[in-house]
């Protein structure tokens, strides 16, 4: 995400697992539970720009930025 931000490509975290959401923790749900797959997705996953308003040029720019990281 940081490297894409340097290329002016906005990203945001993928999702927050339910067992790690503060409101559910306050309710004492999921006490002592661990879900490694969802934790790994939350740690490493992220959204790229998307939506019906994106132009082809914006999509191509995002694609090229991602490809350049590999």
C-alpha positions as YAML, in Angstrom:
chain: A
units: angstrom
residues:
- id: 1
  name: UNK
  ca: [0.00, 0.00, 0.00]
- id: 2
  name: UNK
  ca: [2.84, 2.36, 0.85]
- id: 3
  name: UNK
  ca: [4.60, 1.72, -2.45]
- id: 4
  name: UNK
  ca: [1.38, 2.31, -4.38]
- id: 5
  name: UNK
  ca: [0.75, 5.51, -2.42]
- id: 6
  name: UNK
  ca: [4.16, 6.71, -3.55]
- id: 7
  name: UNK
  ca: [2.85, 6.27, -7.10]
- id: 8
  name: UNK
  ca: [-0.32, 8.22, -6.20]
- id: 9
  name: UNK
  ca: [-2.53, 5.13, -6.26]
- id: 10
  name: UNK
  ca: [-4.99, 5.14, -3.37]
- id: 11
  name: UNK
  ca: [-5.62, 1.94, -1.46]
- id: 12
  name: UNK
  ca: [-7.38, 1.00, 1.74]
- id: 13
  name: UNK
  ca: [-7.32, -2.00, 4.05]
- id: 14
  name: UNK
  ca: [-9.25, -5.03, 2.83]
- id: 15
  name: UNK
  ca: [-11.43, -5.69, 5.87]
- id: 16
  name: UNK
  ca: [-11.32, -6.14, 9.59]
- id: 17
  name: UNK
  ca: [-12.15, -9.60, 10.93]
- id: 18
  name: UNK
  ca: [-15.16, -9.65, 13.20]
- id: 19
  name: UNK
  ca: [-13.18, -11.02, 16.14]
- id: 20
  name: UNK
  ca: [-10.86, -7.98, 15.97]
- id: 21
  name: UNK
  ca: [-13.50, -5.26, 15.65]
- id: 22
  name: UNK
  ca: [-13.46, -3.00, 18.72]
- id: 23
  name: UNK
  ca: [-17.24, -2.86, 19.12]
- id: 24
  name: UNK
  ca: [-17.47, -6.66, 19.27]
- id: 25
  name: UNK
  ca: [-14.50, -6.88, 21.62]
- id: 26
  name: UNK
  ca: [-16.29, -4.45, 23.97]
- id: 27
  name: UNK
  ca: [-19.22, -6.85, 23.96]
- id: 28
  name: UNK
  ca: [-16.79, -9.60, 25.09]
- id: 29
  name: UNK
  ca: [-17.41, -11.62, 21.96]
- id: 30
  name: UNK
  ca: [-14.73, -13.87, 20.52]
- id: 31
  name: UNK
  ca: [-12.73, -13.89, 23.78]
- id: 32
  name: UNK
  ca: [-9.50, -15.83, 23.30]
- id: 33
  name: UNK
  ca: [-10.44, -16.83, 19.76]
- id: 34
  name: UNK
  ca: [-8.07, -16.69, 16.83]
- id: 35
  name: UNK
  ca: [-8.81, -16.97, 13.14]
- id: 36
  name: UNK
  ca: [-5.45, -17.07, 11.37]
- id: 37
  name: UNK
  ca: [-6.77, -17.00, 7.81]
- id: 38
  name: UNK
  ca: [-8.91, -13.90, 8.35]
- id: 39
  name: UNK
  ca: [-6.10, -12.28, 10.35]
- id: 40
  name: UNK
  ca: [-3.65, -12.86, 7.48]
- id: 41
  name: UNK
  ca: [-6.13, -11.45, 4.94]
- id: 42
  name: UNK
  ca: [-6.69, -8.37, 7.09]
- id: 43
  name: UNK
  ca: [-2.95, -7.92, 7.53]
- id: 44
  name: UNK
  ca: [-2.00, -8.27, 3.87]
- id: 45
  name: UNK
  ca: [-5.10, -7.63, 1.79]
- id: 46
  name: UNK
  ca: [-6.12, -4.25, 0.42]
- id: 47
  name: UNK
  ca: [-8.48, -2.64, -2.04]
- id: 48
  name: UNK
  ca: [-7.34, -0.99, -5.23]
- id: 49
  name: UNK
  ca: [-9.28, 1.88, -6.79]
- id: 50
  name: UNK
  ca: [-12.56, 0.63, -8.20]
- id: 51
  name: UNK
  ca: [-15.96, 1.88, -9.16]
- id: 52
  name: UNK
  ca: [-18.12, 2.76, -12.10]
- id: 53
  name: UNK
  ca: [-16.72, 6.31, -12.27]
- id: 54
  name: UNK
  ca: [-13.15, 5.19, -13.00]
- id: 55
  name: UNK
  ca: [-11.98, 5.94, -16.50]
- id: 56
  name: UNK
  ca: [-10.08, 3.46, -18.63]
- id: 57
  name: UNK
  ca: [-7.01, 5.65, -18.22]
- id: 58
  name: UNK
  ca: [-7.27, 5.51, -14.42]
- id: 59
  name: UNK
  ca: [-7.68, 1.74, -14.49]
- id: 60
  name: UNK
  ca: [-4.67, 1.38, -16.79]
- id: 61
  name: UNK
  ca: [-2.61, 3.61, -14.49]
- id: 62
  name: UNK
  ca: [-3.48, 1.45, -11.48]
- id: 63
  name: UNK
  ca: [-2.65, -1.72, -13.40]
- id: 64
  name: UNK
  ca: [0.72, -0.37, -14.49]
- id: 65
  name: UNK
  ca: [1.54, 0.75, -10.95]
- id: 66
  name: UNK
  ca: [0.81, -2.73, -9.58]
- id: 67
  name: UNK
  ca: [2.75, -4.43, -12.36]
- id: 68
  name: UNK
  ca: [5.75, -2.20, -11.70]
- id: 69
  name: UNK
  ca: [6.00, -3.59, -8.17]
- id: 70
  name: UNK
  ca: [6.76, -7.04, -9.57]
...
